[in-house]
Amino acid sequence: MIAYLDTNAVIRLADGRQHPGSRETIRLIERADLLISPMVVLELELLHEIGRIKLSARDIQSKIEHELDVHVCELPFVQVVQAARDEKWTRDPFDRLIVAHAKINGLAPLLSADEQIARHYARTLW
């Protein structure tokens, strides 16, 4: 089974913070092959550039790859963008593409604390 992490989930896991989510979410983190959208990497770098997070995207990506075996999804970007066009519930391009990645990869679970994402993507867990 695969599952995707949104940006906030990656930040929490990279910081080593305990996950506040449900038992189901914790089990999924422990058992699933965890993926992130390339958009998560870009959003992490933008957050670093504006001072909202300390580590660069490169450092966070390296940390989660080595410590948690999280990998960047390699689905063709054009397919993800085509799916993201249908995500009209938000104007946030990051959220559109992150949700689209999970949707087109078999409606994979998406670990996210974002309530708006949860309202619009039924496979969201936290």
Secondary structure, DSSP 8 states (H G I E B T S, - for coil): -EEEE-HHHHHHHHTT----S-HHHHHHHHHSEEEE-HHHHHHHHHHHHTTSSSS-HHHHHHHHHHHH--EE--S-HHHHHHHHTT-TT---HHHHHHHHHHHHTTS--EE---HHHHHH-TTEE-
